[in-house]
């Protein structure tokens, strides 16, 4: 076997393992990214979506945010305009989290109909762009 | 001033177009008058854009809030320091900054390129003018930084408090400088393809430039990590956020290129590959710009969605299409002069190194784009986060770290068994010894064990190389060893500077491994109450909440919490963490309250204290306490890496023979049979 062939074998091994790592990585860690409506649809079609780790992108419903600082619990509702879900999160929310901000909630929807979040990202759509005062 | 600025943008647009047309035409037809004109167009474009930049800065410093950009990103009470960075705090200003710096680099490329490579210059002028003209085009038609409002606000909206950090003053320009300077190697690559002068010459012309952009990207990434760590308060420095990822991509490709280019210089192999890497790195930099500015991928960093994204998408597709076509047409001219002789050779190790770097870049790209790809392919959006990137990239990173040690020890062409024994004995034993110590100390986590063990191995190879070289000089010239080491580095900056970069990487890897042992706790404390946290080294830290103070500062109301820290009962100091509510000149709140982290940095670990909030306005406070091991070594490793890069970059030096090989005359190695 000449060096070129040997190298080709090595290259195939590397490319193969990169491919394998990526495929298995996506399988093991990939999470659905859904809107509340999509989540509701999936839940009604397939109850196994309960207690499945996923991300939900939506907007916080103004006036629903309850902060219990003593227990570090944050409760709020999220909506995409049609479907809304209550969310409970224990931990410190990011600085950008406010009433009516766009959020990505990472967590699991439980049978009680509440999304138990493990992480809340405030997707301040315009972090660098302050909203000019009208 | 804005009128003048706006006019200079238009001037830059026309001059840039002229430079692009005359550059391509003059280069292809060999007409000296057109070539000269293109060269002058580059200079004129830089002058026009520099004038536009000055105009914008003047408007910012004069608080001319009738200018939309000034009103949107600054305010009267913004500290002067941040008035400078307001130039690139927003989309429009950063486009202007980008175009200006690009035309500066284009000018430098015209002026600094030495006689031997002058034939490339008309094409280089054409390519740089085309790219810069595109940026000016976007400004003129979609994002005019000099746009005026119909009224004049009393005060501006102010700068986002998270951007009011020294790191944010330097991080964006450094990354931009890295991104932008890739255009110069790209321009030379296109010039080489167009002029069919594809020998090793063009590589020599761009080597410094590739190193410059590699270095700026590295500095930009490091400062960005530092900013994320001290400012964002989540307790880490790298989150695999899409915007971070796209900044990492060109750096990975450039790193691959800096290695594989040596194979072409020494052995005349990998011509197609090297060219593809340069073209790819530039396309990735434009792709990154597009991703950051279009809002296509949800990221905490993204600018607002704007039509600018479509401009970039169009430009990206056009540039990618024409680049690929040109590349394919010229492929027959890029045949290798030699073939691989042995798997156990320096060039083979470089090949594997390149495959790993590109594999790394590809997986990062794939993971970043997966939400879009999965939506296309399966109809549902699936995202991957840090677990995916860690799962894929840690093994690849460790394999690269191993090659960092192996590569420099293997001979070119074909390594013999005695050669291998002589080279690897000490480093291998050192690596195993480090591993043994860690195991005895009780470390059982496989990733960190391998990382630190390999770190020992690579460190030993670097010291062995320095030791051998210095001892040879000591014997040959009778120099004292310290002087011998210094001369060694000075005479062969590329090689030994490269080893120092490797040492920086080792430190970074060890520091990254340390984060596997991070611990944290949250607590709600009344004044006088404390929380405890056990460090990974087994000591117990006690954090005692002392109290809250509130006061006004220049442009913010501060709520500061003070924490007393002791380790195993012995006091180690106090930490302060703040909530800052920024206000405008009239005392009204602007933005959300932001958090200032309290950090006590040490060689072993960082204490990282975040104030979560106050319970109902009392002095009862919510805290998060984190112990981050070895973070200091990230910054130190970064300094070592940048220092090594600067040594390689430093002009001059070297014996005539070394200079000749460094200048890229491929050395024809005689067969030793």
Interface residues (C-beta under 8 A of the other chain):
Chain A: X3 X4 X6 X7 X10 X11 X14 X15 X17 X18 X21 X22 X24 X25 X26 X28 X29 X30 X31 X32 X33 X34 X38 X55 X57 X67 X69 X70 X71 X72 X91 X92 X94 X95 X96 X97 X98 X104 X121 X123 X124 X125 X126 X127 X128 X129 X130 X131 X132 X133
Chain B: X68 X71 X72 X73 X89 X90 X91 X153 X157 X158 X159 X160 X162 X163 X233 X234 X295 X298 X300 X301 X302 X303 X304 X305 X339 X340 X341 X342 X343 X345 X348 X351 X352 X355 X356 X359 X362 X363 X366 X367 X370 X371 X374 X380 X381 X382 X383 X384 X385 X387 X388 X391 X392 X395 X396 X522 X524 X590 X591 X592 X593 X594 X595 X610 X612 X613 X614 X615 X616 X620 X622 X624
